[in-house]
Amino acid sequence: MTQTAVIDGVRLTTPAGWWIWKYDDSSFHRNQFQRFAGGSKAVDAVIVGDGTLWLIELKDYRRNPRTKPSSVFAEVATKVKATLAGLAVARVKANDHTERALAAQAMNCRDIRVALQLAQPVIPSRLFPHVVSPQDARTQLRREVNAVDSHPECIVGHIDSPRLPWTTEI
């Protein structure tokens, strides 16, 4: 049976037998881990299937322009690092037993993948410019998350892609 989650207005649907966890909304992250070591951000979703842990970040810059001066790719890398640390702790320390089991299953995967799905305006304008060049995005993401995933998926523009095992609807 497929699983669906709505994250920031974007619907992700996993294949049968896979599961999705809105990790940054989890009780463990919000109540136990978020304030650890001066603060910790997390990726939007964790998807597990076929022995692979996917760490997914969704960005929609079509209506909300990016206002942060830092690189979106460096931000994703920081969230990936914090999420992996959080999952490692959650499998032992989460107060919610379901979340503890999900974290344990995620950390038992034999492969870790990173995906950034970034929606940008089709026609850039002064008010809504392109945040990143679609041609350079994958290279920039690879540079930032290479220690975790040397072939991350960076989908820019129309963010549903046949390269990803789940479907995405905006």
N, C-alpha and C positions, 0 to 999 in steps of 0.2 A: 504494500500500500504506500502511495506517495505521501509526503508530508509537505505542508505549506506554512510559510511564515511571512508576515508583512513587516518589513523593516524600513522605517522612514518613508513609507508610502510605496515601497517597491516590494512586489510579491515574488518570493523565491519558492520554487516547487522542486523537491528532490525526486530522484527516481525511487522506485519501489525498493524497500529494504534499507534505504539510507535514512538518516535522521538529521534534523537541523535544530540548533540551539542558539537562541538570541543571547549569547554569552554576556554582552555588555548590559543586558537587562536582568541578568540572573541575580538571585538573592545573595549568592556567595560574592559575586563581584561588587555589587552595590553596598552590602552591609559588612563584609569581612575584608575584602582585598583592595578596594578602590583607594583607600587612604594610606595604604602601606607605602613606606619609604617616600613620603612626600607626595603621593598621588600616583595613580596608575590608570591609564586609559586602556581600552580594549577594542578589538575588532568588533564589527557589528554582528557577525554570525560565525558559528562553527558548524561545519557539515562533516559528517562521517559516513563513509560507505566504501565498500570494497577494500578495506584495510588502509584507507587514506584519510588523513585529517586535513580538511580544507579550512583555512583561516581567511574569511571574506570581509572586505571593507567595501562599502557602497558609498559613492559620492554623487550627488545630483547638483550640478552647477548650472542647470538650465534656468532655474528661477532664483537661486540663491548664489550670488557670486562669491568666490573665495575671498576672504578678507585677511587671512593669516599670511604673514610674510614668509613663513618657512615653506619648504618643499612638501607637497602632498605625499611624495614618495618616502621622505624621511619620517613623516608622521605615520605612515602605514607601517614602516619598519619598527618604529617605537611601539606601536600598538601590537604588532605581531610578537615582539619580545615580551611585552607585559602579559599578553594573553597566554603565551606558553608557560611563563612563570606562574600565572594564576591557575592554569589547569593542573600544573604539577602540585601545587599546594591544595587545590580543591579536592583532588582525589583522596587526600588524607584528612583534611581539616574542614571541609564544607559541613555546615550544620544540617543542611537538607540532604537526606540520603540519596534522593534521586539525582541531585546535582553531583554528589560524590561519585555515583556510578557512571554518570555521563562523562565526567572528567577522567575517570579511570579508563573508560573505553576509548576516549579520545587519545589519551597518552599511550595506549597500547597499540596504536596504529603503526604500521611499518613504513609509512611514507607521510611526509608533511608537505602540503602545497599551499601557496598563497595566491589569492585572486583579488584584484582591484577592479571594480566595475565603476567606471566614471562616465556619467552622462554630462555632455556639454551641449551648448546651443548648436544647432545645425549650421546656422549662419551667425557667426560672431558679430557682436556690436560693441560699442564703447561701454555700454552698461553691462552687457553680458559677454565678455571676451572669452576666448578659449583659455583655459587654465594651463593646459599642457598641449604640446604638439602630439597628435596621435601617432606620428611616425617615430617619435623618440620615447614615448611613454614606457613601452616594454623594456627598453634598454635601461632607462632610469630606474624603474622598479627593480629590475634584476640586479643592478649595482647596489641597491639598498638592502635587499633581502637575500642575497646570494648565499649567506651562511645557512639559511633555512631551506630555501628553494632556489636552485640555480636556473629554473625555467618557470618563473611565475607567470600567471595569466594576467594581462592588463588589457581590459576591454574598454575602449574609449569611443564615445559617440553613442550609437545604439547598443545598449549594454547587454542584450541577450545574444549569446554566442554559442554556436555548435561546439566550440572548443571546451565549454564547461559542461559538466554532467548534470547540472540543474537548469531549469528554465527561469527566466527573469521577465517580469511584466511590470511596466511603469504605469 
